[in-house]
Amino acid sequence: MVLATLPPDAPLRHRATAARFCALTNSPPPVKARVRESADPTRWPTRATQRVPRILVLYHFLPPDDVVSAQIFGDLCEGLAARGWTVTARPCNRSCFEPHARHRLCETWRGVTIRRVWRPPLSQSSAIGRILNALWMTGAWSLEALRPEPMPDAVLVGTDPILSVFTLRVWKFFRPSVKRALWAFDLYPQAAVADGLLRTGSLAERVLSRIASAGVGAAHLVVDLGPCMRTLLDAAPNARRETLPPWALVESSAPLEADPVERRTLFGNARLGVLYSGTFGHAHSSAELLAVARRLRSTGIHFVFAVRGNREGDLRAAVTPEDENVSFAPFVSERDLPRRLGAADFHAVSLRPEWTGTVVPSKFQAALAAGRPLLFAGSPQAAPARWIAQYDLGFVLTAESIDAVAAGLLGFAEDPLSLAALRARCHETYKAQFSREKTLSAWGALLHDTALDRGQGPHSCPEQGGSTGVSRLDSAPSGVARVSSEWKPPVTPPPAVEDREKESGRPRV
């Protein structure tokens, strides 16, 4: 109603004009009581409450792609839309694993406006395909900065495709008033150096580092996945720094119960089942996991790998006929994922030490959400290893700890009560620190603060004694910021009824 949207101290001539407009448009006249005597001060619209913030999300893939990062960014877009943002996303129109499969160019998905970028069907599994895809998407996203008004209040960029973070530098040049945010899932060219594709100090490495640094340095908000990644990100001195790991795709109110059929299919009659479920690529290693599995032959402890990725063939080749307690299982759909995750007693996660900080495996959160402890094969300095040690969530496996980890797994196989207590602790830790709702609330608060120019300035890592600038920490693990409540739009209460009467010159009715 027109009169109800006018400020309570609007001049009489404006009220009369609004009344004539209602008559001309056949609109019902507003009720005076709604304007004059509302008991709820939040009903009065102000510029702050009427202003709907807009955000542009730039990530290579979104649902229906089943890539974990695509699902996470899709959840983030949906969560921001539910929290009052107008969200527009610009993924590509191709599927990640099937480049010739195409998605609709324009659609509305769970309150999110998706306008997909058309790109050629180049495979992400080839080096030349990934490079050309990166150039194509970065160029298309940079051109978004030249679109006519209205502009978003904030633009959020991920790190897929590689070096797409440079988009932020373009946006800084053409649209300096738009706030710029980065959520780093992996780092380039550091990952290429870890994989042996680039040599540290080479010309190519120096050029790519400068490109990536220019993009990261243009961000007002830089969000990483763990304290080990934070040290490798060269953010601007006045940028806001936060750590927000992704949540699990499957969350449950209690530790998952094992499905007997799935358990028997995967592990047979094993006393203890260890499951590796997810991508197995260049960042992952099987040496330590297979070594501890071989220590546990004929003990009733069975290892299952349900993997896909560019190093799956290497993993299969490393398993010998003598490894009778090691087997493989196919991938399952997201619908069947809870049964798969709940069938195991331990979840295995791996990260080659040279990749520490360049990526943080999301399988860590998936295991905790299922109420399952971790067997992490990687550097003790990696974020999963730090969290496992801090919260006692399982084992950290290195070349030196193979015998100790084998003894520990054997101990849990013989003590079901201790295993049940460990499961409960893992699930409670996930709910307290890593859950979807807590992380989305943190994102909502961070983006609103950034868009409104609040809380700007350097923010140090909590484990180094700094303040996150968002809100209190809920006993967060090292470097993990959490928000205790969701952001609420600022509301200016209306003037008192007596004040409005004095200004209007009319007595209260």
C-alpha positions as CSV (number, residue, x, y, z in Angstrom):
1,M,0.0,0.0,0.0
2,V,1.3,3.4,-1.0
3,L,0.6,5.3,2.2
4,A,2.0,2.6,4.4
5,T,5.3,2.8,2.6
6,L,5.7,6.6,3.2
7,P,7.8,7.7,6.1
8,P,5.6,8.5,9.1
9,D,6.7,12.2,9.0
10,A,5.9,12.7,5.3
11,P,4.3,16.1,4.5
12,L,0.5,16.2,4.1
13,R,0.8,17.0,0.4
14,H,2.7,13.8,-0.2
15,R,0.0,11.9,1.6
16,A,-2.7,13.5,-0.5
17,T,-0.9,12.7,-3.7
18,A,-0.5,9.1,-2.6
19,A,-4.3,8.9,-1.8
20,R,-5.1,10.3,-5.3
21,F,-2.7,7.7,-6.8
22,C,-4.6,4.9,-5.0
23,A,-7.9,6.1,-6.3
24,L,-6.6,6.2,-9.9
25,T,-5.0,2.8,-9.7
26,N,-8.0,1.2,-7.9
27,S,-5.7,0.4,-5.0
28,P,-7.2,-0.1,-1.5
29,P,-6.5,2.8,0.7
30,P,-4.1,2.1,3.6
31,V,-5.3,1.7,7.1
32,K,-4.3,4.6,9.3
33,A,-3.6,2.4,12.3
34,R,-0.9,0.6,10.3
35,V,0.9,3.9,9.8
36,R,0.2,5.7,13.0
37,E,0.0,3.1,15.8
38,S,2.1,0.2,14.8
39,A,3.6,-1.4,17.9
40,D,6.4,-3.1,15.9
41,P,9.2,-0.6,15.1
42,T,10.6,-3.0,12.5
43,R,7.6,-2.3,10.3
44,W,8.8,1.1,9.4
45,P,10.7,0.9,6.1
46,T,13.9,2.7,5.9
47,R,16.6,2.9,3.2
48,A,18.5,0.1,5.0
49,T,15.5,-2.2,5.1
50,Q,14.3,-1.5,1.6
51,R,17.8,-2.0,0.1
52,V,18.2,-5.6,-1.1
53,P,21.9,-6.4,-1.4
54,R,23.0,-7.9,-4.7
55,I,25.9,-10.4,-5.2
56,L,27.4,-11.9,-8.3
57,V,28.9,-15.4,-7.8
58,L,31.6,-16.5,-10.4
59,Y,32.5,-20.2,-10.3
60,H,33.1,-22.6,-13.1
61,F,30.5,-25.2,-12.2
62,L,27.2,-25.2,-10.2
63,P,24.5,-27.9,-9.7
64,P,23.4,-30.1,-11.3
65,D,27.1,-30.9,-11.6
66,D,28.0,-33.4,-8.9
67,V,31.5,-32.0,-8.3
68,V,31.9,-31.4,-4.6
69,S,33.0,-27.7,-5.0
70,A,30.1,-27.1,-7.4
71,Q,27.6,-28.4,-4.8
72,I,29.2,-26.3,-2.1
73,F,29.0,-23.1,-4.2
74,G,25.4,-24.0,-5.1
75,D,24.6,-24.3,-1.4
76,L,26.3,-21.0,-0.7
77,C,24.2,-19.2,-3.4
78,E,21.0,-20.8,-2.1
79,G,21.9,-19.8,1.5
80,L,22.6,-16.2,0.6
81,A,19.3,-16.0,-1.3
82,A,17.5,-17.3,1.7
83,R,19.2,-14.6,3.8
84,G,17.9,-11.8,1.7
85,W,20.5,-11.4,-1.0
86,T,19.7,-11.1,-4.7
87,V,22.1,-13.7,-6.1
88,T,23.2,-14.0,-9.7
89,A,25.6,-16.8,-10.7
90,R,27.6,-17.2,-13.9
91,P,28.9,-20.8,-14.2
92,C,29.7,-22.3,-17.6
93,N,27.1,-24.3,-19.5
94,R,29.2,-27.5,-19.7
95,S,29.4,-30.4,-17.3
96,C,32.7,-31.0,-15.5
97,F,33.2,-34.7,-16.3
98,E,31.1,-34.8,-19.6
99,P,32.2,-31.7,-21.6
100,H,29.7,-32.3,-24.4
101,A,26.8,-32.3,-21.9
102,R,25.2,-28.9,-21.7
103,H,23.0,-27.2,-19.2
104,R,20.4,-24.5,-19.8
105,L,21.8,-21.1,-20.3
106,C,19.3,-19.2,-18.1
107,E,17.2,-20.5,-15.2
108,T,16.1,-19.8,-11.7
109,W,17.3,-22.4,-9.2
110,R,16.2,-22.3,-5.5
111,G,15.9,-18.5,-5.6
112,V,19.2,-18.0,-7.5
113,T,19.3,-16.5,-11.0
114,I,21.7,-18.5,-13.1
115,R,23.1,-17.1,-16.4
116,R,25.5,-19.6,-17.7
117,V,28.5,-18.7,-19.9
118,W,28.6,-20.6,-23.1
119,R,32.0,-22.1,-23.7
120,P,33.5,-24.7,-26.1
121,P,33.3,-28.4,-25.0
122,L,36.9,-28.6,-23.9
123,S,37.8,-31.3,-21.4
124,Q,39.0,-30.4,-18.0
125,S,41.1,-33.6,-17.9
126,S,43.6,-32.3,-20.4
127,A,46.1,-29.5,-19.7
128,I,45.4,-27.5,-22.8
129,G,41.7,-27.8,-22.2
130,R,42.0,-26.5,-18.6
131,I,44.1,-23.6,-19.8
132,L,41.7,-22.6,-22.6
133,N,38.7,-23.0,-20.3
134,A,40.4,-20.7,-17.8
135,L,41.1,-18.0,-20.4
136,W,37.5,-18.2,-21.7
137,M,35.8,-18.0,-18.4
138,T,38.1,-15.3,-17.0
139,G,37.5,-13.2,-20.1
140,A,33.7,-13.7,-19.9
141,W,33.6,-12.8,-16.2
142,S,35.8,-9.8,-16.8
143,L,33.4,-8.5,-19.4
144,E,30.7,-8.6,-16.7
145,A,32.3,-5.6,-15.2
146,L,31.4,-3.6,-18.4
147,R,27.7,-4.4,-18.3
148,P,25.3,-1.5,-17.7
149,E,23.8,-0.8,-14.3
150,P,22.6,-2.1,-11.9
151,M,25.9,-3.4,-10.6
152,P,26.1,-5.9,-7.7
153,D,27.1,-4.7,-4.3
154,A,29.7,-7.5,-4.1
155,V,31.3,-10.0,-6.5
156,L,32.5,-13.4,-5.2
157,V,35.0,-15.4,-7.1
158,G,36.2,-19.0,-6.6
159,T,39.4,-20.6,-7.8
160,D,38.0,-22.8,-10.6
161,P,39.1,-22.4,-13.3
162,I,42.7,-21.9,-12.5
163,L,43.9,-18.3,-12.1
164,S,40.3,-17.0,-12.5
165,V,41.0,-14.9,-9.4
166,F,42.5,-12.3,-11.8
167,T,38.9,-11.4,-12.6
168,L,39.0,-9.4,-9.3
169,R,41.7,-7.2,-10.6
170,V,39.7,-6.4,-13.7
171,W,36.7,-5.6,-11.5
172,K,38.8,-3.3,-9.3
173,F,39.8,-1.3,-12.4
174,F,36.4,-0.9,-14.0
175,R,34.1,-1.1,-11.0
176,P,36.1,0.0,-7.9
177,S,33.0,0.6,-5.9
178,V,31.9,-3.1,-6.0
179,K,33.2,-5.1,-3.1
180,R,35.3,-8.0,-4.1
181,A,35.6,-11.4,-2.3
182,L,37.6,-14.6,-2.9
183,W,36.9,-18.1,-1.6
184,A,40.0,-20.1,-2.3
185,F,39.6,-23.8,-2.7
186,D,43.0,-24.4,-4.2
187,L,46.0,-22.2,-5.1
188,Y,47.8,-21.7,-8.4
189,P,50.5,-21.8,-9.5
190,Q,51.5,-23.4,-6.2
191,A,49.5,-26.6,-7.1
192,A,51.4,-26.8,-10.5
193,V,54.7,-26.5,-8.6
194,A,53.6,-29.2,-6.2
195,D,52.7,-31.5,-9.1
196,G,56.0,-31.0,-10.8
197,L,54.6,-29.1,-13.8
198,L,56.4,-25.9,-12.9
199,R,59.8,-25.3,-11.3
200,T,60.0,-22.8,-8.5
201,G,61.6,-19.6,-9.7
202,S,61.1,-20.4,-13.4
203,L,59.9,-17.6,-15.7
204,A,56.4,-19.3,-16.1
205,E,56.1,-19.7,-12.3
206,R,57.0,-16.0,-11.7
207,V,54.6,-14.7,-14.3
208,L,51.7,-16.9,-13.1
209,S,52.4,-15.9,-9.5
210,R,52.2,-12.2,-10.4
211,I,48.9,-12.8,-12.1
212,A,47.5,-14.7,-9.1
213,S,48.8,-12.1,-6.6
214,A,47.2,-9.3,-8.6
215,G,43.9,-11.0,-8.3
216,V,44.2,-11.9,-4.6
217,G,45.5,-8.4,-3.8
218,A,42.4,-6.8,-5.3
219,A,40.1,-8.6,-2.9
220,H,38.5,-6.8,0.1
221,L,37.7,-10.2,1.6
222,V,39.9,-13.3,1.3
223,V,38.5,-16.6,2.7
224,D,40.7,-19.7,2.8
225,L,40.0,-23.3,3.9
226,G,42.6,-23.7,6.6
227,P,45.5,-22.2,8.5
228,C,48.0,-23.9,6.2
229,M,46.4,-22.3,3.1
230,R,46.3,-18.8,4.7
231,T,50.1,-18.6,4.8
232,L,50.3,-19.0,1.0
233,L,47.7,-16.4,0.1
234,D,49.2,-12.9,-0.5
235,A,46.2,-10.7,0.4
236,A,46.4,-6.9,0.6
237,P,47.4,-5.5,3.9
238,N,44.0,-4.0,4.5
239,A,42.0,-7.0,3.3
240,R,39.8,-9.0,5.6
241,R,41.2,-12.5,6.3
242,E,38.9,-15.4,7.4
243,T,39.0,-19.2,7.4
244,L,35.8,-21.0,6.4
245,P,36.1,-24.7,5.4
246,P,33.3,-26.1,3.3
247,W,30.6,-28.2,4.9
248,A,29.6,-31.8,4.2
249,L,27.1,-32.6,1.4
250,V,25.4,-35.1,3.7
251,E,24.5,-34.0,7.3
252,S,22.7,-36.0,9.9
253,S,21.3,-35.3,13.3
254,A,23.3,-38.2,14.8
255,P,26.1,-40.5,13.7
256,L,25.0,-42.6,10.8
257,E,24.0,-46.1,11.4
258,A,25.6,-48.8,9.2
259,D,23.3,-50.3,6.6
260,P,23.9,-54.1,6.9
261,V,23.6,-54.8,3.2
262,E,26.0,-52.0,2.2
263,R,28.4,-53.0,5.0
264,R,28.5,-56.6,3.9
265,T,28.9,-55.5,0.2
266,L,31.9,-53.3,1.0
267,F,33.7,-55.1,3.8
268,G,32.3,-58.6,4.1
269,N,32.8,-59.9,7.6
270,A,35.6,-57.5,8.5
271,R,35.9,-56.4,12.1
272,L,36.8,-52.9,11.1
273,G,36.2,-51.1,7.7
274,V,38.3,-48.2,6.4
275,L,36.8,-46.3,3.4
276,Y,38.4,-43.9,1.0
277,S,35.5,-42.2,-0.9
278,G,36.0,-39.4,-3.3
279,T,38.5,-38.0,-5.9
280,F,41.9,-39.5,-6.2
281,G,44.1,-37.1,-8.2
282,H,47.5,-35.6,-8.4
283,A,47.3,-34.2,-4.8
284,H,46.6,-37.6,-3.3
285,S,48.9,-40.5,-2.3
286,S,48.2,-44.1,-1.6
287,A,51.6,-45.2,-0.4
288,E,51.1,-44.8,3.4
289,L,47.5,-46.1,3.2
290,L,48.5,-49.3,1.4
291,A,51.5,-49.7,3.8
292,V,49.3,-49.7,6.9
293,A,46.8,-52.0,5.1
294,R,49.6,-54.5,4.5
295,R,50.5,-54.3,8.1
296,L,47.0,-55.3,8.9
297,R,46.6,-58.3,6.6
298,S,44.7,-61.2,8.2
299,T,43.6,-59.1,11.2
300,G,40.0,-58.6,10.0
301,I,40.6,-54.9,9.0
302,H,39.6,-54.2,5.4
303,F,40.3,-51.1,3.2
304,V,37.9,-50.1,0.4
305,F,38.6,-47.4,-2.2
306,A,35.6,-45.8,-4.0
307,V,37.5,-43.3,-6.1
308,R,37.6,-41.5,-9.4
309,G,40.1,-39.1,-10.8
310,N,43.2,-38.8,-13.0
311,R,45.3,-41.1,-10.7
312,E,42.7,-43.8,-10.2
313,G,44.7,-46.0,-12.6
314,D,47.9,-45.6,-10.6
315,L,46.1,-46.6,-7.4
316,R,44.7,-49.7,-9.0
317,A,48.0,-50.7,-10.3
318,A,49.6,-50.3,-6.9
319,V,47.3,-52.9,-5.4
320,T,48.7,-56.4,-5.7
321,P,46.9,-59.8,-5.5
322,E,48.5,-60.3,-2.1
323,D,46.5,-57.3,-0.8
324,E,43.5,-59.4,0.1
325,N,42.2,-56.8,2.5
326,V,42.1,-54.1,-0.1
327,S,39.3,-53.7,-2.6
328,F,37.5,-51.2,-4.9
329,A,33.9,-50.0,-5.1
330,P,32.1,-47.9,-7.7
331,F,30.9,-44.4,-7.0
332,V,27.3,-43.9,-5.8
333,S,24.8,-41.2,-6.4
334,E,24.2,-38.5,-3.9
335,R,21.0,-40.2,-2.9
336,D,22.9,-43.3,-1.8
337,L,25.8,-41.5,-0.3
338,P,24.6,-41.7,3.3
339,R,24.4,-45.5,3.2
340,R,27.9,-45.6,1.7
341,L,29.5,-43.2,4.3
342,G,27.8,-44.9,7.2
343,A,29.0,-48.4,6.2
344,A,32.6,-47.6,7.3
345,D,34.2,-47.4,10.7
346,F,37.0,-45.0,9.7
347,H,37.3,-42.7,6.7
348,A,40.7,-42.3,4.9
349,V,41.9,-39.0,3.6
350,S,45.2,-38.3,1.9
351,L,47.2,-35.3,0.8
352,R,50.8,-35.4,-0.5
353,P,53.0,-33.3,1.8
354,E,54.2,-31.0,-1.0
355,W,50.5,-30.1,-1.6
356,T,50.0,-28.8,2.0
357,G,48.3,-25.5,1.9
358,T,47.5,-25.6,-1.8
359,V,44.3,-27.6,-1.2
360,V,42.4,-28.8,1.9
361,P,40.5,-32.1,1.4
362,S,36.7,-31.7,1.8
363,K,36.4,-35.4,2.7
364,F,37.5,-34.4,6.2
365,Q,34.1,-32.7,6.8
366,A,32.2,-35.5,5.1
367,A,33.6,-38.0,7.5
368,L,32.9,-35.9,10.6
369,A,29.3,-35.2,9.5
370,A,28.7,-39.0,9.2
371,G,30.1,-39.4,12.7
372,R,33.2,-41.3,11.6
373,P,36.8,-40.8,12.7
374,L,39.6,-39.9,10.3
375,L,42.7,-41.7,9.1
376,F,44.6,-38.8,7.4
377,A,47.7,-39.5,5.4
378,G,49.7,-36.3,5.0
379,S,51.8,-33.7,6.6
380,P,51.2,-32.9,10.3
381,Q,51.2,-29.2,9.3
382,A,48.1,-29.7,7.1
383,A,44.8,-28.4,8.4
384,P,43.1,-31.8,8.7
385,A,46.1,-33.1,10.8
386,R,45.9,-30.0,13.1
387,W,42.2,-30.5,13.6
388,I,42.6,-34.2,14.2
389,A,45.2,-33.6,16.9
390,Q,43.3,-30.7,18.5
391,Y,40.0,-32.5,18.8
392,D,41.2,-36.2,19.0
393,L,39.3,-37.3,15.8
394,G,41.5,-40.2,14.7
395,F,45.0,-40.8,13.4
396,V,47.6,-38.8,11.4
397,L,49.5,-41.3,9.1
398,T,53.0,-40.6,8.0
399,A,55.9,-42.9,6.9
400,E,57.1,-42.8,10.5
401,S,53.8,-43.6,12.2
402,I,52.6,-46.6,10.2
403,D,53.2,-49.2,13.0
404,A,51.6,-47.0,15.6
405,V,48.5,-46.3,13.4
406,A,48.2,-50.0,12.6
407,A,48.2,-50.8,16.4
408,G,45.6,-48.1,17.0
409,L,43.2,-49.4,14.4
410,L,43.6,-52.9,15.7
411,G,42.8,-51.5,19.2
412,F,39.5,-50.0,18.0
413,A,38.6,-53.2,16.2
414,E,38.8,-54.9,19.6
415,D,37.0,-52.2,21.6
416,P,33.6,-51.3,20.1
417,L,32.7,-49.1,23.0
418,S,35.7,-46.8,22.5
419,L,34.9,-46.7,18.8
420,A,31.3,-45.6,19.5
421,A,32.6,-42.8,21.8
422,L,35.0,-41.6,19.1
423,R,32.1,-41.6,16.6
424,A,30.0,-39.4,18.9
425,R,32.9,-37.0,19.4
426,C,33.5,-36.6,15.7
427,H,29.8,-35.8,15.0
428,E,29.6,-33.3,17.9
429,T,32.7,-31.6,16.6
430,Y,31.2,-31.3,13.1
431,K,28.0,-29.7,14.4
432,A,29.9,-27.3,16.6
433,Q,32.5,-26.1,14.1
434,F,31.9,-27.1,10.5
435,S,28.2,-27.4,9.9
436,R,26.4,-25.9,6.8
437,E,24.2,-23.6,8.8
438,K,27.1,-22.1,10.9
439,T,29.3,-21.6,7.8
440,L,26.5,-20.0,5.8
441,S,25.7,-17.7,8.7
442,A,29.3,-16.7,8.8
443,W,29.3,-16.0,5.1
444,G,26.2,-13.9,5.3
445,A,27.7,-11.8,8.1
446,L,31.0,-11.4,6.3
447,L,29.6,-10.4,3.0
448,H,27.2,-7.9,4.6
449,D,30.0,-6.3,6.6
450,T,32.1,-6.1,3.5
451,A,29.4,-4.7,1.3
452,L,28.6,-2.1,4.0
453,D,32.2,-1.2,4.6
454,R,32.2,-2.5,8.1
455,G,35.0,-4.2,9.8
456,Q,37.6,-3.3,7.2
457,G,41.3,-3.6,8.0
458,P,43.7,-6.4,8.6
459,H,42.5,-9.3,10.5
460,S,44.9,-11.8,11.9
461,C,44.4,-15.5,12.2
462,P,42.7,-16.5,15.5
463,E,45.4,-19.0,16.4
464,Q,47.8,-16.1,16.3
465,G,45.8,-14.2,18.8
466,G,43.9,-11.9,16.4
467,S,40.2,-11.1,16.2
468,T,38.1,-12.2,13.3
469,G,36.1,-9.0,13.3
470,V,32.9,-11.0,12.7
471,S,31.8,-12.1,16.1
472,R,32.9,-14.3,18.9
473,L,34.5,-17.7,18.2
474,D,32.5,-20.7,19.2
475,S,35.6,-22.7,20.4
476,A,36.6,-22.9,16.8
477,P,39.6,-24.9,15.6
478,S,42.7,-23.1,14.5
479,G,41.8,-20.3,12.1
480,V,38.1,-21.2,11.8
481,A,35.9,-18.2,12.3
482,R,32.3,-18.8,13.2
483,V,29.3,-16.5,13.7
484,S,27.1,-17.0,16.7
485,S,24.0,-15.7,15.0
486,E,22.7,-14.7,11.5
487,W,23.0,-11.1,10.2
488,K,19.9,-9.0,10.6
489,P,19.2,-5.9,8.5
490,P,19.6,-2.7,10.5
491,V,16.3,-1.2,11.4
492,T,15.7,2.5,12.3
493,P,12.7,2.7,14.7
494,P,10.0,5.3,13.8
495,P,9.7,8.5,15.7
496,A,7.3,8.5,18.6
497,V,3.6,9.0,17.8
498,E,3.6,12.3,19.8
499,D,6.6,13.6,17.7
500,R,4.8,12.8,14.5
501,E,1.6,14.6,15.7
502,K,3.7,17.7,16.6
503,E,5.3,17.8,13.2
504,S,2.1,17.2,11.2
505,G,0.1,19.7,13.3
506,R,-2.8,17.2,13.7
507,P,-4.0,15.7,17.0
508,R,-3.9,11.9,17.6
509,V,-7.1,10.2,16.6
